[in-house]
Each structure stands twice: as C-alpha cells, then as structure tokens.
C-alpha cells in the first residue's frame, strides 16, 4: 500500500513540475515578445488572468495606456450590465392635439437592409394611424428629450468628421448617422443615387468621369436640405457605394417621417382634428445587433450611441458626458471601481486622450465572462481567423477559432484584448496595450504579429499561480 501511495505522489509531483515548466516556458515566450516590442520603442502593457482569478502574466499592468478601440470593451461591459441583455430601444409616437409627437429612444438599429431597418418603423407608424382612422395630422414634432448636446466628442479628429467612422449620434438617427450613395460612370459625368436611407433628398453638383485613374477622387457632402457631389471618377471604375457622415441626424429622421406619412396617404395640415392618443405606436428593437456592430465591426457610432442610451436610462442624461458618467458609475458598482486606472474621453476609443490600465481591462473582461451576460458578450466579439475585425488574423494560428478579442488602432496605439478558450475548456482574459511615437509609420503590422505571439503563448500550459 505504501508503495502505491509513493507512486501516486511521485506522479503528482512530476505532473506539477511539468505544468510549472510549461507555464514558465509560456511566460518566457510572452516576455520575449514584450521585449521585442519595447526594443523598438513601443511601451507595452500586458495582463492575463484565468477566469478563476489566477494571474498568468503581468507587465506594466498598472500603467495607463491609450487603448484605441479596446475602450469599446469597457463601454460594452458597462452597457450590457447597466441595460441588461433583454433591453430594447423604443421610439414612441403620440398624438397631442392633432400633432404627431415623436419621443426619442436613441435607437441605433434603424439601418436599411437589416431586420430592423427604418422601413419597419415607417410601416408601423402609418399602420397605427390608419387603424385609428387618422388621415391627417396638424404637424410633426421630434422631441429628443434627455439626448442633449453635441453628437460627436470634441476630441475627435476635426478634419475627418465627414467620414463614416466619425458619424454623429443623437436621439433620432438613421443609418448609423450616415448616408450611402451609389456612384457609377455614366457618360461624361457619374450617376449618383441615394440608396440609404430611402429619402427624396436632392443631389446637386457633379462627378466628372475621366480617363486617368490617378488623381480620380470624389465625394459627397450633406448640406442640410440637399447633398452635393464633386470630384472625378475613373471611367473604368465599377459601381461603388460610398458612406458619408451626415451633418445632423435630426433633419434626416424628420424627412423620413414626413415622407412615410405622405406615401401612406396621411396629410400634414393645420385643419386636422385636434385629437389625443398618448400611446399611438412604439417601435422597439433589441440591444444585440448594436452590440455586435460595436465589437465585431468596431463601430464608433454604436459605441457612442450605446453609451448615451446608458446615460439616458440610468441617470436621465443622454448627453455624451452623461453617458461617460454612467459608464464610470457602472464600472465602479460592478467591477470594483475604475479609480485612476481609467481616463475616459469617449465611448469608442477614437480620442487620443483615453487611457486605461491592462489590469482594469482584464478585470472587466473576467467579470463579464463570469456573469449571466457572458453569452451575449462573447457572441458580439470577433473570432480569430473567422469573423469581424479578426477575420484576417490568426488565420494559420493554433488558436484560430478559440480566441475572441477586440482589436484597436489609432496612430501611436495598437491593442488586442479579449478571451482565449483553450482546448481543455479553460478560459483566460488578456489585455495587450502598445503605445509608440505616432510619427512612426508602418509599426502596426509588426505589433499585430507580436500580439498574436503573446496570445499563442497563453495557450500553452496551465496557470503558474
């Protein structure tokens, strides 16, 4: 019997020694990747923790870094915890003395061609009016309520505000704060057709069709009451759909309501009956699609919009600042407090003034993955080598399909943070934040490789305790 116990104890000791050796080798591989990055002048912070709370690796884990789009992880964790996985956005319509009054809900899902496109909202509204026997209204009034203030953070790049990734937010928004034009060569000038949203918006200006491909650049601007196109398009170009930020989302939504009424045979006239219907129609859409766009597609618009909705629901303040305050309060209440580990300027990470520690990021990731909201959160994260912003990464990696993470890049900052699931079912949260001189070009490709090496090293062995 004693000999049997000795054999068992010896096997346990050998296993423990082997596990420790593997863990040490894993840590050495991560340290080598970190040293290579820092040898190139890239300050690097890494934190990795098992879901059971055991630390795997730490380097500069309590220093603050510019996180780029990894800020979306904290925003998403706060939104999901604060709103709940069953939350629905709601746009409410009422008749007040014959006026059609629309109450904002900050719905980000009104996107043409999707299940929750604006066409469904327009149909529901017109149907509700017809069912009530209402064939005319006195006026249309949009009430943004608590969604006050500017639609974009002042710290966003001011020379890029017409780009889709700098689209404005608000109480009423169609198409993620953008419009889409279909452009194709058609003789001496290109044909430009508004394809989303489907509104009768005039388009003026012209895009010349030219023989030379070099220097052929064109674009469009939102002038409020019309769109203006300009520039040059190469004659050999195929049909292209461009996406451009609107100047202000509110007039676009109002135009959509008025057009829907007209097409539904509902007149807007001062002599309409002065009737009251407090709950005429409420259009609802779920949280999940916006969360997926925020994380899988890295949508800046959805990040800022969801943060504003969080502020509206938790504190009655749907401004940009109200949303950030709600994120901070939620992190403090759920994830042990952010304290000095977080400087948050926006919800998306596009602002260079954001700062966060790797420790805070992995703490939030570990908490959300251990919560009842884990499935919804993980379903929104890109999968290495397969979906979203990770579809082109980890293609030939042993962790392909088992790493879910958020990428991030702005000039001077590259990041990758998320969850690794090993073949034995264990899971590890990791945060990799890298900051460098923004004047350096071509650095990010190297950093992506090093980030992937760190994740692959985490896949080796058990926790080192």
C-alpha angles and dihedrals in degrees: 000000000000090000090052092052090048091054091049093048091048091052091050092049091048091049091049091049091049092048091049091049091050091048091049090050089050091051091047091054091051092047090051091054091047091049090050091053094046090046086064091053095262113137105219132197122189131178126173126177134174116239087246088063100258114137116234102180139354132185122160085341093157098046118100119243135184099255102194108197093351083085085076089070092063092043091049093048091051094045094048093047095041098045100029129230093273095054118133129197113231132202110191128203126194138169113234115182088333095310119121105232118192120199117206122238099173092242109184095184100079095113124145115245095025132102090258099042121150090257089074091053093049092048092049092050096049091045091052091051094048092048088056091049091246112150098163140030130197097229144332118247124185114204114194092186112182093002093098135154134030123344096224134042111257088229094066116108103279094206092059103050093116092060121101091241091060096049117149125249130214148138093289117035134160125195095005090296094304142099127219125219125194108217127187136160112265112170118298093348133035123250113239117195127179106232101169129067095022097232134138094246115158116238118204135172123052144252113220118223108226137186096227118078094198113088094012101141128152140168148162137241133205108232094179100249096037145007124250124206127194143159137061132300125199111245092227093057121116124227110298132194113211125197120208133175117252120235094233124000095209100074090048092055092046091050088051093053093048092047092049091051092049093048090048093053094252112140126211105218138147093235095061116128114276096234130154125222109166095190106031098150138340119199115205134190130175131253098234101077092053092047090052092050090047095053108019096041096027092231111187090194094056092047093054093040094051091048089053091050089051090055091047093052100040102038108006091251114115095172121115091257092045089055093051091049089052091051091052092047092049093048090049092049099043110023103040098266133298098228114160090342090085135054106175120189098164140359098246106049095239091121115085092217094072115109132179138165122240088234093060092048095052091043091056092044092050092048096048093046090051092049134084088260093062097104094051092046095049092045088061097049119094116253118229112257093000121058145027121338090349096055091100096042132076087020095147096022126121088232095055109137092014101073120075115185149148118244123211138188139162124147107296096013133078124171146170123185133162147090130317118201114199126212090255090059097253117132133211129194116216139181124195115184122177126184127185143158105301089215089070116098129207096019100119097071090059092045092052089056092050091048090054091049090054092051092048090051089054088058090065121091135333131300116297093216 
